[in-house]
Structures are given as C-alpha cells and as structure tokens.
Amino acid sequence: MTTPLTLQDWEQRAAQLAFRSQAIIDGKAYQGNGDVLDIVNPATGQVLAQVASCNEADIDVAVQSARRAFKSGVWRNMPRVQRKLILQRLAELIRENMDDIALLETLNMGKPISETTQFDIPESATAYAWYGELIDKQYDEIAPTDNNALATITRHALGVVAAVVPWNFPLMMSSWKVAPALAAGNSVILKPADATPLTAIRLGELALEAGLPPGVLNIVPGTGPVAGQALGLHPDVDCLTFTGSTMTGKRFMQYSGQSNLKQIWLECGGKSPHIVFDDCPDLDKAALMAAVGIFNNQGEVCIAGSRLYVQRGIYESFKEKLIAHAKTMQPGNPLDPKTAMGAMVTQQHMGTVMSYIASGCEQATLLTGGQQVRTETGGYYIEPTIFEVPSQEVRIIREEIFGPVLAVTVFDTEEEVLHMANDHEFGLGAGLWTSNISRAHRMGRELEAGLVWVNCYFNGNIAMPFGGVKQSGFGRDKSIHAIDKYTSLKSTWIDLTV
C-alpha cells in the first residue's frame, strides 16, 4: 500500500511538472495563429503557462481534420472490439498518470487535490472504460411488419461532434461528452474552457498513445467568443454538446439556426433546492450534506444545493449544525490533502461572487462567512457563506451564483415548499430528506428537476443520466442514453416479395 502524498510531496511535484502549451489537431501538436492564453493558478494568482488560443482559421483546420477522419472510416468502421480496446486503454492510461493529471487539474482550477485524485480523475477514467465496454453491447432493432417485408432500425454516428466544456470539472465533464461520442463512432473536437485547458491537452496526448487515429479527437483551446462561436457557426459540424451558462447555451441555439441546423445539446445553469423535512431520518447527516452540497468544489457546481429549505420545527437546531459544518470547510491550499475548499477559478469570478454576497448583505441576514480570505497568498478565496432569506424574490435566490453562497428559507408545509422549489427558471437538481416514503415518492415526482436525491445529495454513477429541464437545458450526459445525442436513427424497409 502506497503512503499518501503530503503537501510537501505535491509542492515538489508541482515544481517539476511540465505544461503542454499547444493544441492537438490531426494527431500533432498545433500552435496555430500564435495568440496565447495566460493560464493562471487560482491559488496564487500567478501564471502557470501560456497555451495556444485557436481562432476561426484554426477551428476550420480542426473541423477539416475531423471530417477527413470520419469520412475515411478509420474509426467508425474499425471493428467494434478494437474500438472498445482503445477506449479501455485510454482509461488505463488516465489511471496510470492519475497523480500528474490530478495535479494539473488542481493547479489549473484551484480545487483541492483530494477531490481531483479521489473523484474527478477516477471518474474520467471510468467514463472511457464504461463507454468502451458499451461499444459491442448495443443492438439495433427490427420493426414489426407483415411477412412480406423486413424493417430495420439502425443507429449511425452523426459525423463531427464539437464538445464545449466548462471550467469547474474540466476533465470529467470532457469525458462525459467525449467518451460516448467516440463510442458511437464520431470524430470529436474538444474545446476546453479558456481558463482550464491543461488536462484536455493531456487527454489528447493520451488518446493518441492509446491508439486513437489522428483526427478522431482534436483539442482546440481558445476563448468562447472566438473558438466556441466558430464551432457553433461552422457548417461542417454536425452536433455541438455544451455544458455551461444558460446565456451561452442560448447563443449556441442561435448559431445552429444561423448555420446548418446542427444538433445542439445543452446542460446549463442550476439553482437546486435542497429540502429538509422535520421527519428527516438523520439530522446530522442532512446538515453535513447541506454544507457539502453547496461548499464542495467552492460552490462551483451546477447541481449545488444553493437553495436550502428547512421545516420550521427543526430549523433552529438544524441551523446550528449547518453553521458548524460550514466553519470546518474553510478554504486552504489546494495542494494540501487536508483542504476541504480551494480557490475560486479566476479573479473575475471571485469578484462576481463577492458582488452577490454584497447583494445578500443588503437583502437578507448573514449567518456566517461573507469574506474574501487568504489574500496574502495572491489567490482567490472566499469563505463559506450562509444567508437567511426573508423572501423568494431576493437576488441570491433568483440568480445562479456559482460560488460558496447558501440561501436558507424556513417553510411550514409540503405544499408550500414544493411551490417554492419549483418557482424557478432552472430545473437541474433537487434533494429532500424525509422518513415518509409516500412523501418521498410524491415530491420526487413533482419536483421539476432532472435529478432528484432522497436522503442524500450528489450521489450517482456513470450509469445514471445527468441533465435537467426548463432553462437548465436538455439531453443527458452519462448512461446509455448519452449515445442518443451522438447518433441518428435510420429506418430501412426491405420488400421481401421481389
């Protein structure tokens, strides 16, 4: 059994780490137009590396490469068992390079090393292994007909798939999209968030090492307004899958209409309600998970339980437990395995979150937190913050903050809290705690969300679909249903009388 790495171990590794700085197009490192992105360590505010920033011409080169690979059939027509082995080899390579990839993610995004080593990177590897295994486990269909005909229903790869992913779970969110798209036989162009491209570039290298043919997976760092828009408007991209803000998701819908009506699949914003009834089976666990549900990953989680509703009879005791848990989750050095909360991803985002906290101080009651901390490090840290809100119309209830800010409301009845929970434009996640099985079923059915947790929060695995309703988007990542996004159905009618 290996000895766990210490803060000093991780710091030494960080000092020796090499940063890849180029895009990967057609199986080769690609510098492109010469513009660069300054990649900053959120824990220190210092520049880690300068990475190629692809422009419209570079995106066109990547699309041409992906299209050539798709038309050649080098990947989609490869025997299924061989494609399966390549994706599973990619999963193995991610696991073999786990520590270095986790370190890249932590340095680039600011999240604790304990999370990248124990969750983000292992889950990324699992995606490639799971979808690789799925490749030779899918069946096409025979439609019912009379005896004089045979009607087949077959799935076919769409062609060129663009995946535009966020900065909060850079490699994991990429894997949720790239793995099923590749498993379906497509060529993929991955555009990581401009702030967090480092693990995407490493993924591209490992995919080539695993045996993925050149052009089947291209990595194109760049900004949203340039590289992202170019993918959205490109007439030879067949499908674009996106995770990020609702505003940007709407832009991609517009780009599709302005170009070639490419399929658009969106996983957008969230403002998830987390409900605790007075018959909660374990108040201590519920209070812990209410804190974890908003302060995990610095609150930079689309399914964060940012709206907490607690029934009046248990409110005061629950509030004490909640605040106590929040105070144990103070920000620390992301390279320290003991750190529970890291740094906000960018200085700009920290400023945005602090503006929401200022708004909360005007419209609600601050229970704990609310300050920027560890300023001496040069990093972007905000302490866990909890507000008691007097109304569902305050800004910190209506808008997604994407930071460690929790809004707590007292409720009296099931009907009242169901109305408050559903009275929102978003519908990504929801959680509830109750010992009443009938209530659990009723609420589970009536909550307007794509994911519902009962007596837990954040739980799931690669086999469970992930996605939302309303302005949280549509389509699902993870599970066998993700294949639906990256394939088309073909109906073939064969006349047997000829």
C-alpha positions in Angstrom: 0.0 0.0 0.0 1.5 3.4 -1.0 2.0 6.1 1.5 -0.4 9.1 0.9 1.3 12.1 -0.5 1.7 15.2 1.7 1.5 18.9 0.9 5.3 18.9 0.6 5.2 16.0 -1.9 2.6 17.7 -4.0 4.5 21.0 -4.0 7.7 19.2 -5.1 5.8 17.5 -7.9 4.2 20.8 -9.0 7.6 22.4 -9.2 8.7 19.7 -11.6 5.5 19.5 -13.7 5.7 20.2 -17.4 2.8 22.1 -19.0 1.8 21.3 -22.6 1.0 24.5 -24.5 -0.2 23.6 -27.9 -3.5 22.5 -29.4 -3.7 18.9 -30.9 -5.1 18.7 -34.4 -4.8 15.8 -36.8 -2.7 13.9 -34.3 0.0 16.5 -33.9 0.8 19.5 -31.7 -0.5 22.6 -33.3 0.4 26.2 -32.4 -2.0 27.9 -34.8 -2.2 31.6 -35.2 0.2 32.5 -32.4 -2.2 34.0 -29.9 -1.9 32.6 -26.4 -4.0 32.2 -23.2 -2.4 33.1 -19.9 -3.2 30.1 -17.6 -3.3 31.3 -14.0 -3.1 29.3 -10.8 -6.1 30.4 -8.8 -4.3 29.5 -5.5 -1.6 32.1 -6.1 -2.7 34.4 -8.9 0.5 33.5 -10.8 0.7 32.5 -14.5 1.4 28.8 -14.8 1.8 28.6 -18.6 0.8 30.2 -21.9 -1.4 28.0 -24.1 -2.3 28.3 -27.8 -5.6 30.1 -28.4 -7.3 28.9 -31.5 -9.0 31.3 -33.9 -11.6 30.8 -36.6 -9.0 29.5 -39.1 -7.6 27.0 -36.6 -11.1 25.8 -35.9 -11.6 25.2 -39.6 -8.4 23.2 -39.7 -9.6 21.0 -36.8 -13.0 20.5 -38.4 -11.4 19.5 -41.7 -9.2 17.0 -39.9 -12.2 15.5 -38.0 -14.2 15.3 -41.2 -11.4 13.5 -43.1 -11.1 11.0 -40.3 -14.8 10.4 -40.2 -15.2 10.0 -44.0 -12.2 7.7 -44.2 -13.9 5.3 -41.8 -10.7 4.8 -39.9 -12.5 4.9 -36.6 -16.3 4.4 -37.2 -15.6 1.3 -39.4 -12.9 -0.1 -37.1 -14.1 -3.5 -35.7 -16.1 -2.8 -32.5 -13.9 -4.9 -30.3 -10.8 -2.9 -31.4 -12.5 0.4 -30.7 -13.5 -0.9 -27.4 -9.9 -1.9 -26.5 -8.6 1.6 -27.5 -11.1 3.4 -25.2 -10.3 1.0 -22.4 -6.6 1.5 -22.9 -7.2 5.3 -22.7 -9.0 4.7 -19.3 -5.9 2.7 -18.2 -3.5 5.5 -19.3 -5.6 8.0 -17.3 -5.3 5.8 -14.2 -1.6 5.2 -14.8 -1.0 9.0 -14.9 -3.5 9.8 -12.2 -1.3 11.9 -9.9 0.1 14.1 -12.6 -3.3 14.7 -14.2 -4.9 15.4 -10.8 -2.1 17.9 -10.1 -2.7 19.6 -13.5 -6.4 19.9 -12.6 -5.8 21.3 -9.1 -3.1 23.8 -10.2 -5.3 25.0 -13.2 -8.7 25.1 -11.5 -8.0 25.6 -7.8 -9.9 22.6 -6.4 -8.5 20.5 -3.6 -6.0 17.8 -4.6 -8.0 15.3 -2.5 -11.0 15.8 -4.9 -9.1 15.5 -8.1 -7.3 12.4 -7.0 -10.2 10.7 -5.4 -13.1 11.8 -7.7 -12.5 13.9 -10.8 -9.8 11.9 -12.5 -11.0 8.4 -11.5 -14.5 9.3 -12.7 -13.0 10.5 -16.0 -11.2 7.2 -16.5 -14.4 5.3 -15.6 -16.3 7.1 -18.4 -13.9 5.8 -21.1 -13.9 2.3 -19.7 -17.7 2.2 -19.4 -18.4 3.5 -22.8 -15.7 1.4 -24.3 -17.4 -1.7 -22.8 -20.7 -0.5 -24.2 -19.5 -0.4 -27.8 -20.1 -4.1 -28.5 -23.1 -4.4 -26.2 -25.7 -2.4 -28.2 -28.3 -4.0 -30.5 -30.2 -2.5 -33.4 -33.9 -3.2 -33.9 -36.4 -4.9 -36.1 -39.7 -3.1 -36.5 -42.9 -5.2 -36.6 -44.1 -5.8 -40.2 -46.1 -8.4 -42.2 -44.2 -11.4 -43.5 -43.6 -9.7 -46.9 -41.2 -7.1 -45.5 -38.3 -6.6 -43.2 -37.9 -3.2 -41.5 -34.6 -2.4 -39.6 -33.9 0.5 -37.3 -30.1 1.1 -37.0 -28.0 3.7 -35.2 -25.4 5.6 -37.1 -22.7 8.1 -35.9 -23.5 11.7 -36.7 -20.1 12.7 -38.0 -18.2 15.6 -36.5 -19.2 16.4 -32.9 -18.0 19.5 -31.1 -17.8 19.4 -27.3 -17.6 22.7 -25.5 -17.0 22.2 -21.8 -16.8 24.3 -18.6 -14.0 25.1 -16.2 -15.4 23.6 -12.9 -14.8 19.9 -13.7 -12.6 20.2 -16.8 -11.5 16.6 -17.5 -14.6 14.9 -16.0 -17.1 17.0 -18.0 -15.0 16.5 -21.1 -15.0 12.7 -20.6 -18.8 12.6 -20.1 -19.1 14.0 -23.6 -16.1 12.7 -25.5 -16.3 9.1 -24.3 -19.9 8.4 -25.6 -19.3 10.5 -28.8 -16.3 8.4 -29.6 -18.0 5.1 -28.6 -20.7 6.0 -31.2 -18.1 6.3 -33.9 -17.9 10.0 -34.3 -14.9 12.3 -34.7 -14.7 14.8 -31.9 -13.4 18.4 -31.4 -13.0 19.3 -27.8 -12.8 22.9 -26.8 -12.0 23.3 -23.1 -12.8 26.4 -21.1 -10.3 29.2 -21.8 -9.2 29.2 -18.1 -8.7 25.4 -17.8 -7.2 23.7 -20.9 -4.3 21.8 -19.4 -5.9 18.4 -18.7 -7.7 18.5 -22.1 -4.4 18.8 -23.9 -3.0 15.9 -21.8 -6.1 13.9 -22.7 -5.4 14.4 -26.4 -1.9 13.1 -26.0 -3.0 10.0 -24.0 -5.8 9.3 -26.6 -3.1 9.1 -29.4 -0.9 6.9 -27.2 -3.9 4.6 -26.6 -4.2 4.1 -30.4 -7.0 6.6 -31.4 -6.3 7.5 -35.1 -5.2 11.1 -35.9 -8.1 13.5 -36.4 -10.6 11.4 -34.4 -10.0 13.6 -31.3 -8.8 17.2 -31.8 -8.2 19.5 -28.8 -8.7 23.2 -29.5 -8.0 25.6 -26.6 -9.4 29.1 -27.1 -11.9 31.6 -26.0 -15.7 31.3 -26.1 -16.3 34.3 -28.3 -13.8 33.1 -30.9 -13.2 29.4 -30.8 -16.6 28.5 -29.3 -18.5 30.7 -31.7 -16.6 29.3 -34.6 -17.6 25.8 -33.7 -21.2 26.9 -33.2 -21.4 28.5 -36.6 -19.3 26.0 -38.6 -21.3 24.5 -41.4 -19.5 21.1 -41.2 -20.0 20.4 -37.5 -22.9 18.0 -37.2 -23.5 18.3 -33.5 -22.4 20.5 -30.6 -22.7 19.5 -27.0 -22.3 22.1 -24.3 -22.1 22.5 -20.6 -22.1 26.0 -19.2 -24.2 29.0 -18.6 -27.8 29.3 -19.9 -26.9 32.5 -21.7 -24.2 30.8 -23.7 -26.4 27.8 -24.4 -28.9 30.1 -26.0 -26.2 31.6 -28.2 -25.4 28.1 -29.5 -29.0 27.6 -30.4 -28.9 30.8 -32.4 -25.6 29.7 -34.1 -27.3 26.5 -35.1 -30.1 28.4 -36.8 -27.7 30.7 -38.5 -25.6 27.9 -39.9 -26.5 24.3 -40.7 -29.1 23.4 -38.1 -26.6 21.3 -36.3 -27.9 19.4 -33.3 -27.4 21.3 -30.0 -27.3 19.5 -26.7 -27.3 21.7 -23.6 -26.6 21.3 -19.9 -26.9 24.7 -18.4 -27.5 26.6 -15.2 -28.9 25.4 -11.9 -30.3 26.7 -8.7 -31.1 23.4 -7.0 -33.5 23.3 -4.0 -32.4 21.1 -1.0 -35.3 20.4 1.3 -35.2 19.1 4.9 -38.5 17.9 6.5 -39.0 17.7 10.2 -39.1 13.9 9.9 -35.6 13.8 8.5 -34.1 10.4 9.4 -30.7 11.7 10.2 -30.4 15.4 11.0 -26.6 15.4 11.5 -26.1 13.7 8.1 -28.5 16.1 6.4 -26.8 19.1 7.9 -23.4 17.8 6.7 -24.7 17.1 3.2 -26.4 20.5 3.0 -23.0 22.0 3.6 -21.2 19.7 1.2 -23.9 20.2 -1.3 -23.1 23.9 -1.6 -19.4 24.3 -0.5 -18.0 21.3 -2.3 -15.7 22.5 -5.2 -16.0 26.0 -3.8 -19.7 26.1 -4.8 -18.7 26.0 -8.4 -21.1 23.1 -9.2 -24.1 23.3 -11.5 -26.1 21.0 -9.2 -25.1 22.7 -6.0 -27.9 22.8 -3.4 -27.8 26.6 -3.3 -31.4 27.0 -2.1 -31.9 25.3 1.3 -35.4 24.8 2.7 -35.8 23.7 6.3 -39.1 22.9 8.1 -39.8 25.3 10.9 -39.9 22.7 13.7 -36.3 21.7 13.3 -34.9 25.0 11.9 -33.0 26.4 14.9 -31.2 23.1 15.7 -30.5 22.4 12.1 -29.1 25.9 11.5 -26.6 25.4 14.4 -25.4 22.1 12.9 -25.2 23.6 9.4 -23.1 26.6 10.5 -20.8 24.3 12.5 -20.1 22.2 9.4 -19.6 25.4 7.3 -16.9 26.6 9.7 -15.0 23.3 9.2 -14.8 23.8 5.5 -12.6 26.9 5.4 -10.5 27.5 2.2 -7.0 26.3 2.2 -4.0 25.5 0.0 -5.5 23.2 -2.8 -2.3 21.1 -2.7 -2.8 20.2 1.0 -4.7 16.8 1.1 -6.5 18.2 4.3 -8.0 21.1 2.4 -11.8 21.0 2.1 -12.3 24.1 -0.1 -9.9 25.6 -2.6 -9.7 28.8 -4.6 -12.3 30.4 -6.9 -11.3 29.7 -10.6 -10.4 33.3 -11.6 -10.1 36.7 -10.0 -13.0 37.9 -12.2 -15.3 35.1 -11.0 -14.3 35.8 -7.4 -15.4 39.4 -7.9 -18.7 38.3 -9.3 -19.4 36.0 -6.3 -18.4 38.8 -3.9 -20.9 41.1 -5.6 -23.6 38.6 -4.9 -22.5 38.4 -1.3 -22.8 42.2 -1.1 -26.3 42.0 -2.5 -27.2 39.3 0.1 -26.0 41.5 2.9 -28.5 44.2 1.7 -31.5 41.9 1.2 -31.0 39.1 3.7 -29.4 38.1 7.1 -25.8 37.0 7.0 -25.4 33.9 9.3 -21.8 33.1 8.7 -18.9 33.9 6.3 -19.1 36.5 3.6 -15.4 37.5 3.4 -12.6 37.1 1.0 -9.8 35.3 2.8 -6.1 34.2 2.4 -5.5 37.4 0.5 -1.8 37.2 1.4 -1.4 34.3 -1.0 -2.5 36.3 -4.0 -5.1 33.6 -4.6 -8.9 33.9 -5.0 -10.5 32.5 -1.8 -14.0 33.1 -0.3 -15.1 31.6 3.0 -18.3 29.5 3.2 -21.2 31.9 3.3 -24.8 31.4 4.6 -27.7 33.8 4.4 -31.2 33.5 5.9 -33.5 35.0 3.3 -36.9 36.7 4.0 -38.3 36.2 0.5 -38.0 34.1 -2.6 -37.6 37.3 -4.7 -34.1 38.3 -3.4 -31.3 38.2 -5.9 -29.3 35.4 -4.3 -32.4 33.1 -4.6 -33.3 34.1 -8.2 -29.8 34.0 -9.8 -27.1 31.3 -10.1 -24.1 32.5 -8.1 -21.8 29.5 -8.8 -19.9 30.1 -5.5 -19.9 29.1 -1.8 -23.1 31.0 -1.0 -26.1 29.3 0.5 -29.6 30.9 0.9 -31.7 29.3 3.6 -35.5 29.6 3.9 -37.9 28.3 6.6 -41.1 26.5 5.4 -44.2 25.1 7.1 -45.9 22.7 4.7 -45.1 20.2 1.9 -47.3 22.2 -0.5 -45.6 25.5 0.4 -42.0 24.1 -0.1 -42.9 22.4 -3.4 -44.2 25.7 -4.7 -41.0 27.5 -3.7 -38.8 24.7 -5.0 -40.4 24.7 -8.4 -40.8 28.5 -8.7 -37.6 28.9 -10.7 -36.4 29.1 -14.2 -33.9 26.3 -13.6 -34.6 22.6 -13.1 -31.3 20.7 -12.8 -31.1 19.0 -9.4 -33.2 18.7 -6.2 -32.8 17.0 -2.9 -35.1 16.1 0.0 -34.8 14.4 3.4 -37.8 12.6 4.9 -38.7 9.3 6.6 -42.1 9.3 4.9 -41.8 7.0 1.8 -45.1 8.3 0.4 -43.8 11.9 0.7 -40.5 10.9 -0.9 -42.4 9.5 -4.0 -44.8 12.5 -4.2 -42.0 15.0 -4.0 -39.8 13.1 -6.3 -42.5 13.1 -9.0 -43.5 16.7 -8.5 -40.1 18.4 -8.2 -39.2 20.0 -11.6 -35.7 18.7 -11.9 -33.7 16.2 -14.0 -32.0 14.7 -10.9 -33.6 14.1 -7.5 -31.9 12.8 -4.4 -33.7 11.4 -1.4 -31.9 11.3 1.9 -28.6 12.0 0.2 -27.1 14.6 -2.2 -24.7 14.4 -5.2 -25.0 10.6 -5.3 -24.8 8.8 -8.7 -22.7 6.8 -11.0 -21.8 6.6 -14.7 -24.9 4.5 -15.4 -27.3 7.3 -14.2 -28.4 10.0 -16.7 -27.3 13.6 -15.8 -29.2 16.6 -17.1 -32.1 19.0 -16.4 -35.3 20.6 -17.5 -36.5 24.1 -18.1 -33.6 26.5 -18.6 -31.2 24.0 -17.2 -31.1 22.5 -20.7 -32.0 19.2 -22.3 -30.3 16.0 -23.3 -28.4 13.8 -20.9 -24.8 13.1 -20.1 -23.7 9.8 -18.7 -25.6 6.4 -19.0 -26.6 4.6 -22.2 -28.9 7.5 -23.0 -26.0 9.7 -23.8 -25.5 7.7 -27.0 -28.8 9.1 -28.3 -27.2 12.5 -28.6 -24.4 11.3 -30.9 -26.2 9.0 -33.2 -29.1 9.2 -35.7 -31.7 6.5 -36.4 -32.0 5.1 -39.9 -35.1 3.2 -40.9 -34.7 0.7 -43.8 -37.7 -1.1 -45.4 -36.9 -4.2 -47.4 -39.5 -5.7 -49.7 -39.2 -9.4 -49.4 -41.6 -10.2 -52.3 -39.1 -9.1 -55.0 
